[in-house]
Amino acid sequence: KQDYEAAEATFRERYEVCKKLYGYEHLNTADALQDIAAVLQYKGDLASAEKHFREVLLVLQKVGASEHYYAVSPHLNLGVLLCNKEEFQEGENKIRQAIGISGAIYGFESPMMAGAQSQLAECLTAMGRHEEAERELLKSYRLVETNPDYARTTVYILEKIVAFYLTWDAAEPGKGYAEKAAEWRVKLDELGTKAPRHE
């Protein structure tokens, strides 16, 4: 908690500096506000975080930067926040917007897409759209599985895959999803000896 407080203070100071140097409607100022929103989300102040994420996106729109890479994080973070609030329609839309912007910049087959793809899978799972979630989650794994630079991300996604199949098994028992979870657990345990677990 103390780390979050210190980070928030630092980000707020940067935000004020950016406003003085560049003005309110500027990419750097919007990026500074995004950092404040993100730390508020981690602290659990979701109402304030949502307000700031929306403010960031509005500023980016005003300065003609809706497709800039600075727009990826506020779309994704806001989408995750909304899905956690069970505001699924807008949440899914925001995550897909983040994927679209990121894909246009880095390429849809880039390993940098894996995190957002897995977040979309979580949102779809929460809506009970398991088949779609499975496709997105397995795609996210495919994007990183052979890239040693993404070993930590691969472990993180494998953990999500195991949890996903257990969730699906609980919703629809007796259809082999527990067995799939066990199969992916083996891969996770094998890779987990080579890369640190995500915390």
C-alpha positions in Angstrom: 0.0 0.0 0.0 2.8 2.4 0.8 4.3 1.7 -2.6 1.0 2.7 -4.2 0.8 5.9 -2.2 4.4 6.8 -3.2 3.7 6.0 -6.8 0.5 8.0 -6.8 2.3 11.0 -5.4 5.0 10.8 -8.0 2.5 10.4 -10.8 0.4 13.4 -9.6 3.5 15.5 -9.5 4.4 14.5 -13.0 0.8 15.3 -14.1 1.0 18.8 -12.7 4.4 19.4 -14.4 3.0 18.2 -17.7 0.0 20.5 -17.4 2.3 23.5 -16.8 4.7 22.5 -19.6 2.3 21.3 -22.3 -1.2 22.2 -21.3 -4.1 19.9 -20.4 -4.8 18.7 -23.9 -1.5 17.0 -24.7 -0.3 13.5 -25.2 2.2 13.7 -22.3 -0.4 15.1 -19.9 -2.8 12.4 -20.9 -0.1 9.7 -20.3 0.6 11.1 -16.9 -3.1 11.0 -16.0 -3.3 7.4 -17.3 -0.6 6.5 -14.7 -2.6 8.1 -11.9 -5.7 6.2 -13.0 -3.8 2.9 -13.1 -2.4 3.2 -9.6 -5.9 4.2 -8.3 -7.2 1.0 -10.0 -4.5 -1.1 -8.2 -5.5 0.7 -4.9 -9.1 -0.3 -5.4 -10.4 3.3 -5.9 -12.3 2.1 -9.0 -14.7 5.0 -9.3 -11.8 7.5 -9.5 -9.8 5.3 -11.8 -12.8 4.9 -14.2 -13.3 8.7 -14.2 -9.6 9.3 -15.1 -9.4 6.6 -17.7 -12.4 8.1 -19.5 -10.8 11.6 -19.1 -7.6 10.3 -20.7 -9.5 8.8 -23.7 -11.4 12.1 -24.1 -8.2 14.1 -24.2 -6.6 11.7 -26.7 -9.7 12.1 -28.9 -9.5 15.9 -28.7 -5.8 15.9 -29.8 -6.4 13.4 -32.6 -4.6 10.6 -30.9 -7.3 8.0 -30.5 -5.2 5.5 -32.4 -1.9 6.4 -30.7 -0.2 3.7 -28.6 -0.9 5.9 -25.6 -4.6 4.9 -26.1 -3.9 1.2 -25.6 -3.5 1.2 -21.8 -6.5 3.3 -20.9 -8.8 1.3 -23.2 -7.5 -2.0 -21.8 -7.5 -0.9 -18.2 -11.0 0.6 -18.4 -12.2 -2.5 -20.2 -11.0 -4.7 -17.4 -12.4 -2.4 -14.8 -15.8 -2.5 -16.5 -15.8 -6.2 -16.9 -15.0 -6.6 -13.2 -18.1 -4.4 -12.5 -20.1 -6.7 -14.8 -20.6 -4.0 -17.3 -19.6 -6.5 -19.9 -20.8 -4.9 -23.2 -18.8 -1.7 -22.8 -15.9 -3.6 -21.1 -15.6 -6.0 -24.0 -15.7 -3.2 -26.5 -12.9 -1.3 -24.7 -10.7 -4.3 -24.6 -11.3 -5.0 -28.3 -10.5 -1.4 -29.1 -7.2 -1.8 -27.2 -6.4 -5.0 -29.2 -7.3 -3.2 -32.5 -5.0 -0.2 -31.8 -2.2 -2.4 -30.5 -2.5 -4.8 -33.4 -2.4 -2.0 -36.0 0.8 -0.7 -34.4 2.7 -3.9 -33.5 1.0 -6.5 -35.7 -1.7 -8.9 -34.6 0.8 -11.8 -34.4 3.1 -9.9 -32.1 3.8 -11.4 -28.7 3.0 -8.0 -27.3 -0.7 -8.8 -28.1 -0.8 -11.7 -25.7 -1.7 -9.8 -22.5 -4.7 -8.0 -24.1 -5.9 -11.2 -25.7 -5.9 -13.0 -22.4 -7.8 -10.1 -20.7 -10.5 -10.4 -23.4 -10.7 -14.1 -22.7 -11.3 -13.4 -19.0 -14.1 -11.0 -19.9 -15.7 -13.5 -22.2 -15.4 -16.2 -19.6 -17.2 -14.0 -17.1 -20.0 -13.7 -19.6 -20.2 -17.5 -20.0 -18.9 -17.3 -23.6 -16.5 -20.1 -23.0 -15.9 -21.2 -26.6 -14.9 -17.6 -27.6 -12.8 -17.3 -24.5 -11.0 -20.5 -25.3 -10.1 -19.3 -28.8 -8.7 -16.0 -27.4 -6.8 -17.6 -24.6 -5.2 -20.2 -26.8 -4.3 -17.6 -29.3 -2.6 -15.5 -26.6 -0.6 -18.6 -25.6 0.4 -19.3 -29.2 1.8 -15.7 -29.5 4.4 -16.3 -26.8 5.0 -20.0 -26.4 8.1 -20.2 -28.5 9.6 -16.8 -27.5 12.1 -17.0 -24.7 11.8 -13.3 -24.1 8.2 -13.8 -23.0 8.8 -16.7 -20.6 7.2 -14.9 -17.7 4.2 -14.0 -19.8 3.9 -17.6 -21.0 3.7 -18.8 -17.4 1.1 -16.1 -16.6 -1.0 -17.2 -19.5 -0.6 -20.9 -18.7 -1.9 -20.2 -15.2 -4.9 -18.4 -16.8 -5.5 -21.4 -19.1 -5.6 -23.9 -16.2 -7.9 -21.6 -14.2 -10.1 -21.2 -17.3 -10.7 -24.9 -17.9 -11.4 -25.4 -14.2 -14.0 -22.6 -14.4 -15.5 -24.1 -17.5 -15.6 -27.5 -15.8 -17.5 -26.0 -12.9 -20.0 -24.5 -15.2 -20.4 -27.6 -17.4 -19.0 -30.6 -15.5 -18.3 -34.0 -17.1 -17.3 -32.6 -20.5 -13.6 -33.1 -20.2 -12.6 -29.6 -19.2 -11.0 -30.8 -15.9 -8.9 -33.2 -17.9 -7.8 -30.3 -20.1 -6.9 -28.3 -17.0 -4.7 -31.2 -15.9 -3.0 -31.4 -19.3 -2.2 -27.7 -19.2 -1.1 -27.9 -15.6 1.7 -30.3 -16.8 2.9 -27.7 -19.3 2.7 -25.0 -16.6 4.7 -27.1 -14.2 7.3 -27.9 -16.8 7.8 -24.2 -17.8 7.4 -23.0 -14.2 10.8 -24.6 -13.5 12.4 -22.4 -16.1 10.6 -19.1 -15.6 9.4 -17.2 -12.4 5.7 -17.4 -11.6 3.6 -14.3 -12.1 2.4 -12.9 -8.8 
